[in-house]
Amino acid sequence: MTPGSTLKYLSKYDFQISTALTSVAKKALGGNINSKVITTFDPADKFPRITDDELLTLTQKRTFNYFWEGADPSSGMARERNNSGTTVTSGGSGFGIMALVVGMERNFVTRTEGVQRLNKIVTFLETSDRFHGAWSHWINGSTGKVIPFSTKDNGGDLVETSFLVQGLLTARQYLNGTDTVGNNLIKRITRLWEGVEWDWYRKDNQEVLYWHWSPNYNWDMNFALSGYFEEQITYVLAAASPTHGIPKSVYVNGYGRNGAIKTGNTYYDIVLPLGTPSPLFWVQYSYLGLDPHFKDDFADYWQQNVNATRINYAYCVANPRKYVGYSDMCWGLTASDNPSGYDAHSPGNDQGVITPTAALSSFPYTPEESMKALKFFYYTLGDRLWGTYGFYDAFDLSEGWVATSYLAIDQGPIVVMIENYRTGLLWELFMSAPEVQAVKTKLDFQ
C-alpha cells in the first residue's frame, strides 16, 4: 500500500479492506481486513537551535508558568492537573513553592510578586482543613475543605504534607527579615511547620510512621511508611520537628526496617544500594530540598540516586520490550499519565510510556544523558510535546500518543532539579534551616 498523500508523523491511521475488493481473477478476500498504521517521529528540528544554557532557562521558565499562570486563583495553590478546576494538591504545591523561589531568583517574576503569591498560599494553608497538623492530599482551593483522594483517604496525608513543608521551609530560608511582609511570612511559615503532629502519625507510638489518618476511618488505610520509596523526606522532617519530633529509633526501624532496607543488587552492571529499579520520582521528590550528598546507616544517597537513574537510563537504551523510540536520547520512566490512565512506570512496569520529567528532573544525577533527552524532547518532538506550560506529561511513540495534560507533581521537579543542577539553590536553602542542620546530627548523617 502506498499513501496518496504525506502522512502526519506521530499519528495513528486505521484502514480497512473489505471483501468487495477482488483480484483481477475475481477472487475475493477471505474476510475483511482491519488494521492500523502508526507513523514515527520526524527527525527534523522543530524549533531554532539555541545554546544549552538558554534551553535550560526556557524550560524552567515555561514550566514555572504552570505554578504561576496556571495556579488556582483563590488560593495560589497548584492545581492537581491543568484541568482539575478547584482541586489543588498539597504536595504539588510544595513543589510549586520551590519553583516560585526559582522564579524570583531568575527574575521570571519580581520578588514583590513572588512574596505576594507566597503570602496568598500561606494565608490559605492557615485556614484550610488539617488533621493533627497534616494537610490532606487534595484540598478545595476555594473553601480549604478536604477533597477525598479515595473513600477512606479523606484526612491527613503525611507524605504529601512533608512535600509541602519541604517547600515552605525552603521558601522561609529564602525570605529576609528586612522585608516586613517577608518577616511576617517567616514567622507564619514556622508556625505552620511546627503545627504538624508528626509523632501522632506513629499510631500509638509504634516504631514506624503511617501515611494516613482520617477522622471518620481512623487508621483504616493502614499504610506504614516502611522501606525505601518516596518518603525519606517525611522521616527527616518528622525527626527534625522541634515540637512533635520522633526519635532516631523510628527512623531506623520504620524507614530503615532495622537494616533490612539494604539490598545491594546489580542491574546493568550498576549496584543499587537500596530497593529495586524504580520509577524515578523515588530519587527526586525527597531530594528537591534535601541535598542527597550524605550517608546514613543504610546508604550513600548520592550513589543511590545516581545509580538508580543510570539503571533507568540503561534499561531504556537496552529496550528489552522493543518499544518504538527508546534510545539514549529518549528515556525516562516514572509515574505519569498513559494512554489508558495513570501508572507508576518503571523497568519492572514498562508500558512504552516516556515521561519528560523523569529525565529532566535527573539533571543533577545524569547531566549529559538528561541534556540529550531535553534536546530530543524540544527539537525533535517539540511541536507535538511542547505546550503552554512546557512539556506535556508523557508520550508513547509505539502508540503515536502524546498527553495533553500537565501534573503539578511532574512539572515542579523539572524547575527545581534543573536549578539544583545549575546552582544548587534549593539544596542550599533547605539545608540552611537550623532544624535541618540539627537533624543531621540527630540521625547521624555524614
N, C-alpha and C positions, 0 to 999 in steps of 0.2 A: 504494500500500500504506500502511496505517495501523497502527502498532504497537498491540497490545492492552493494553500497559502501558508505563510510562515506561522508556526505555532508560537504562542506566548510561552516564555520559559517559566519554570516552576509552576506549572499548571496541569490540571488533570482533565483529560478528554475521554469521554465514553463514546464507544461506537458499537453499532450492531450491524450484523449481516443476516438477512432473513432468507428463508428457503425460496423466496421468489426469485433470487438471483441464481441463475443456472449457468452451466458451462456451455461452450459452443455446441457440444453434443447433446444439449438439453438435459444434462444430468443435474439433479437438484442436490443441494447440500443435505447432509444427514440431519441437520437440525439448525435452529437459529444459533448464531454466534454472538455473544455479548462479551465485550472486553473493554479494557481501558488502557490509555497511554498516559504516562506522567513524564513531562519534559524536565530536563535537568536545568541547572543554573547556567546563566550566560556569564562567561569568564571576564567579559569586558568591564572596565571601571565604570561605575555609575555616577561618581562624583569626582571633581577635580582633586588631584593629589595635593596634600598639604603636609607640613612637617609632622613628625611623630608627636612632638610637644603640642602643636596646635590641635592634633586629632584627640589627644587625651583631654585637653581643655574643652573642646567642643563636646565630647562625650559626657564629661562631667556636667557641663552647663545645661545641655539639653535634658539629661536625666534628672538633674536637680529640679527642673521645672515641674516634674510630677508632684513634688512636695511643695512647690511654690504656687504655680498657677492652678494645679490640679487638686489642691488641698480642700477639705471641707470648709466652706466659707464661715460657718458659725463658730467652729471650734479651732480651726487652724490645723487640726489633726490630719494625718494621712488617711485617705480612703483605702479600704482593703484592696480594691482594684479600681480601675478607671471608671467602671460603670456600676459601682456599688452604692451610689446615692449617698444617704446619710450614714451608712455603716462605716465607721472608722476603726482602725486597728491599733491596739496599744503597742505591740512590738514593732510593727512597721512604722509607727510614729516615732519610736525611739531611734530607728534608723534615719528617719526623716529629720529629726532634730540634729543629728550628727551631720547630715547633708546640709542643713541650714548653716552650721558653723563653717563648712567648706564654702558655701555660697557667700557668706560675709567675708571670709578671708580672701577669696578670689574675686571679690567685687562683682559677683553676679547680681547681688543686691547690696544696698548700703547697710552699714552697721545699724543705723537707726531703724531701717525697715526690718532687719533681721531680729533685733531685740524686741520690736513691737510684735512680731509674729510669735516669738518665743513667749512673750507675756500673755498673748491670747491662749496659747496652748496650756501654759501653767494655770491660768485662771480657770480654764475648762477642767483640768485634772483635779483642781482643788475641790470642785463641787460634784464631780461625776461619781458614780457608784464605785465603792471599794469594799473589799471583803477581807477583813483583818489586814487592811492596808494594801492589799493587792488589787490591781485592776483586772477586769475581765478581758478576754481576748478581743471581743467585739463590743463596741460602745456606740450608742446613737449619738451622732455628732451634734444634733440639735438639742437633745434633752439630757445627755450624760447618763442615761439609763443603760443597763446591760442589755445586749442583744445576745441570746444564747448561741453559742458556737455549735452546740448539739443539745439534745434534750436535757441531759444532766450536766452539761458544761455551761452553766448559767451563773457562775460565781467567779471566784478569784482564779486567775491563771498565773502561776508563779513564774513560769519561764518567760511568757510574754512580758510580765511585769519587769523581769530582770533586763530584758532588751530595752524597755522603756527607761528604766533607771540608769542603764549604761549611757544612754543618750543624754539624759538630764544631767548627770554628773559631768559628762564631757562639756556640755554647754555651760554649766556652772563655772567650770575651770577657765572657760574662755572669757567670761564676763569680767569686768573690772569694777572695783568699788568707787571709782571716781564718777561713774555714771549713776545718777540717783535711781533711775529705773533698773539699771543693771544690779546695783547693790541690793535693791529690794528683791529682785529676782533671785539673787544668790541665797538670801535667807529663806525665801519661799520654796525654792528647789530643795534646799536642805531639809525643810520640814516635811515635804512630800516623801523624800527618800527615807527619813528617819521614822516615818509612819508605817512603813511596810513591816508587817509582823512575820519576818522570815521564820522565826522559831515556832510560830503556830503551825506552820506547814510541815513540821516534823510528825504530826499526827500522834499526839500523846507521847511526845519526847522519844520517838524512835530515832535510831541512828541513820536516818535517811530523810530526805525531803520528798514531799508529794507535790505533784504538778497542780492539782485542782482541789478546791473546796467550794461547796455550794451551800447556801443557807437552806435550801429545800432538800438536797440529796446528800448533804454532808460529804463523806469521803467515797461515795459510790463509784466515782470514776476510777479510783484505786490505782493511779499511775505513779509508782515510785520512781524517782529520778535516780536510777541505778545504772552505772556504767558510762561508757563514752558515747555521746552523740552530740547534741547541740547545746547542752546545758551547763557546761563548766562555769560560765559567767554567773549562773544562778547560784551555784555553791560559793563562788568567790565573793559575791555581793552579800550573801547570807552570812558568811563568816566576817565580812568587813563591817556589817551594820553596828553602829555604836549604841543602838537602842534595843535591837532584837536579834543579836548575833547568835550564831551557832558555834559550838566548839570544833576544833580540828577533827575530833573523832567522827563527827557526822560527815565531814568531807572525805575522810579516809574510808569509812565503812559504806557511805552512801554512793558518792561519786566514784570512789576508787574500788568499791566492792572488796575492801580489805586486801587489795593487791591483785584480785582476780581480773581487774580491768586490763591487765597487760596481756598481750598476745604475741607480738613479735614475729608474725608470719611474713613470708616473702611473696611478692607478686611482681612479675616482670623484672625480676632481679632487684627489686626495691623492698627494703624492710619496712614494715608498718608496725610501729611500737604498740599501738592501741587499735582495737577494733578490726573491721574488715573493710574492703573497698566500699566507700560510702558516697552518697550524694554530697556534693561539695559544700553545701551550706553548713555541714558539720564543722568544717575548718574555717568558716567565715563569720557566722553570726556571733559567736562568743568573743571573737578576736577583732571586732571593729574598733573597740577601745582597749581591751585587754591585750597588751603587747605580747605576742607569743614567744618572744625571746626569753624564755625562762624554763626551768626544770622544777618538777616536784618529785614526790616519792615514786611516781609511776612512769614519767616520760620526759623527754626533751620536746617541748611543744613546737619549737621551730622545726625540728626534724620531723615530728609527726605531721605537721601541716604541709610542709614542702613535699614530703614523701607521699602523703595521701593525694595531693594534687598531681604529682608526677605519675602516680598509678592511674588516676582517672584519665590523664592525657595519653599515657601509653596504651591503655585499653582502647581508647577511641582510634588511635593510629593503627593498632592491630586489627580493629574492627572484626572480631570473630563472627559476628552475626551478619556481616556483609551488607550493612545498611548503606544506602546511597549517600555520598558526600563526605563521610567521616575521613579525616585526614589530619595532618599536623597543623592545618590552618582552621579546621572545622571540628571543634571538640568541646566538651564540657557537659557533664551530666549532673543534674541536681533536681530538686523539687520545682515543678512548674506545670503550667497548662500543657495539654497534649491534644491530639485530635479527638479523643473520646472523653476528656475531662481534665483531671489533675492527678499527678502522682509524683512520688519521690524517685526520680530516675537515677540509676547508679550502674556500675558494672554488673551488679547482680540483678538489676531490674532495668535492663536496657530495652527501650521500645522504639529506638530510632529517632528520639527527640533530643535535639541540641538546644540548650538554654544559654543565651548570651551571658547572663550574669555569672554562670559557672566559671567561664574562662576569664571574664573581665574583672571579677572580684578576686581573682587569683593573682593579680599583678605582683603583689609583694613576694609571692612564692615561686612563680614561674614567669618572670618578666618577658623573656624572649618568646616563649610559646603563647603568652597572652597577647603580645603585640601582633603576632602573626594572625591570631584569631580576630582581634579588633579590626585589622586591615581587611580581612576576608569579609567579616560581617558588614563593614561600612562600604568598602569599594565594590565588592563583588555582589553582595546581596542587598546593597543599600536601598535601592528604590523599592524593594519589597519588604525589607526588615526595619528600616529607619523611619520613625514617625514623629509625632508631636513631642513625645517625652523620651526620645532616644530609641533604643532597640526594643522591638516588641518582645513579648515574654519568651517565645520559643518558636522553633520551626522543625519540620520533619521533611527532609528532601526526598525520602522514599515515597512519601505520600503527596508531595507537592503542596504541603500545608504550611502556612505561616499564621501564627496567632495574631489577633487584633487587640489583644489585652495587654495591660500593664498591671503588675502587682507590687504593692509597697515593699514587701519583704524581698523582692528581687531587684527592684530599682535602687533601693537605699545602699546596699553593699557595693554597687558599682561606683557610686560617687565617693564613698568612704574609703574603700580599699585602694582605688586609684590614687587618692590623696595620701594614704599611708605609704604607698609605693613611692610617690613623688617627694613627700616632705616628712612623713611620719607624724603629721599634725595631730590626728585623733588619738593615736597611741600616746603621744607626749602629754596631751591634755588629760586624758582619763587617768593615766598612771601618776599624774601630779597630784591627784586628790589625796589628802592626808589619810583618809580612811583606806584607800587602796595601798598606799605605802605601808600602813600598819599591818594590813592583812598579809602582805608578802612575808613579813616576819612570823605572823601567827601560823601560817600554813607552810612555813619553811621553804618558800620559793627561792630558787637560786637564779 
